[in-house]
Amino acid sequence: MSSTARVSIIIPAWNLWQMTAACLRSLAEHTQDENVEVVVVDNGSTDATATELEPLGNALFGADFCRVRLSDNQGFAKGCNAGAKASGGDLLLFLNNDTTMTPGWLPPLRQALEQPRVGAVGPLLLYPNGTVQHCGIYFTPFMAVGHLYDGFPAGHPAPRKKHPLQAITGAAMLLRKSAFMDCGGFFEEYRNGFEDMDLCCELRARGHKLAVAGNSVVVHHTSQTPGRFDHNTFNGELLMRRQGKNLRPDLHTLAALDGYQLEMGPDLDLWLALPEARETARNEDFDAQPQNEEICRKLLEQEPLWRGGWYRLMDMIEAQGNLCEALLCATRCAMFFGDADSRERLLTLTSRVEGPQSAASLRAAFGASATAATATGAEEKSSASKVRVQQARRAAYAHGDGILAEIFNQWLLRYGGA
C-alpha cells in the first residue's frame, strides 16, 4: 500500500470540548502535508462540542473534515465503528481526543504498517511530563493488563525497542481499513475499555503482528472521560471469555528481552527490577565516588529501575532537609517497585510531610494495615495467594513456560512454605 494512502483519523468524543479542540488544532498543525481526513464522532455531547465542533473542524480541515453526530453516548466501540463506516480512507487511525501530536508523528506509523505482516501500529505515547505512558500492553502472570515501561524517561532505549506484543492501545492505532472490517470492527459489547485488546487478538488470529513505532511520539493526557474505568471487571471477564485462549502472560518475557526481571511480593504485587548482580554493581560503583545528587539523578534517568539509586537520592535530599522533594522521589520509586522497603520509605516520608493520617490511608491502600486485618484474615489471604500461585504455576507448565513456572516456584519457596 502506498505511503501516501489516505488516512482517516477517527476521533470519538463525548463532551470535554476544550480537549477535543486542542487535539484538532494539534492535528492541523502536524498533518499539514499529509493525505488525511478527520472524522470526529460526537457521542451525544451536551457541552460546547455540540455547537463548536463543526465550525472548528471545517475551519481547520475544510472538506477533509467530517462530523458524525450520534443521538446519545454509545461508547467507544460503537462510536469508532460509526466513524469507520463514514470514513473514506484506506487506512484508519483511531485517536483519543485527549491527545496532542508532535512533529513528524505520522510518517513513522505509515512506514511501520508497510512492514511484512504488521496489522496495526501505534506511536510511543508520553504523559505531559515527558515520561512514557504506552509502548505496548503487557499481561501479568495472573492476566491483569498494564502499559509496558509506564513512567520510564522518554529517552530510555527500552520503550523504543521492538517487542513481540499481544496488544497495543486503541488510544492511537493505525491499521488498514480492510483488516479492521475483516475483524468485524471493535466488538461492541465492551463498556468503554478492552475493545482494543480484543481487536488485537482478532488481528493476530489472522496472522498479523502488532508494533509500536518508537520514533512516532504522541502526548496522551490519559483517560479524561468520566467513568473511564468503571467497567474494568466486566470488560476483563468478557475479554477472557472471548480471547483468553489467544492470550498468555508475557510481562516476564518482555522484561527479560530488555535485561530486567519480574519480581513478586507476598501479596502477589508485581514489579520489574534489575537482576541482583547489576543492582549490586551500580550501588558499588556509585558508592565508590563522592555522593553527588546531580549525578545520581542522571544515572536514574539512564536506568530508572536502579532501586538503590532511588534510595540514595532520597537519603541525600532528606539530609538537606528537603522533605517534600524527598517525598516526591519516594513516590516515584514506589511507582516502579512494590517491595516492602520502597513502600516503607514512602510511608515514613508521607507521615513526616503530610501527617500520620495520610500515611495510614496510604498503608491501607497498600493493603498492609496491621490494624485493619485480623491474624485469621491475614492467614486466609496468604492461603488464597498460595492457591492462586499454584494454579498459575500449573497453567505455566501446561503452556510450556518454564521461566514463569520458576518465578512461581521461587515465590512458593519464599512465601508459601512449599
Secondary structure, 3 states (H helix, E strand, C coil): CCCCCCEEEEEEECCCHHHHHHHHHHHHHHCCCCCEEEEEEEECCCCCHHHHHHHHHHHHHHHHEEEEEECCCCHHHHHHHHHHHHCCCCEEEEECCCEEECCCCHHHHHHHHCCCCEEEEEEEEECCCCEEEECCEEECCCCCEEECCCCCECCCCHHHCCCCCCECCCCEEEEEHHHHHHCCCCCCCCCCCCHHHHHHHHHHHCCCEEEEEEEEEEEECCCCCCCCCCCHHHHHHHHHHHHHHHCCCCHHHHHHHCCCEEEECCCCCEEEECCHHHHHHHHHHHHCCCCCHHHHHHHHHHCCCCHHHHHHHHHHHHHCCCHHHHHHHHHHHHHHCCCHHHHHHHHHHHHHHHCHHHHHHHHHHHCCCCCCCCHHHHHHHHHHHHHHHHHHHHHHHHCCCHHHHHHHHHHHHHHHCC
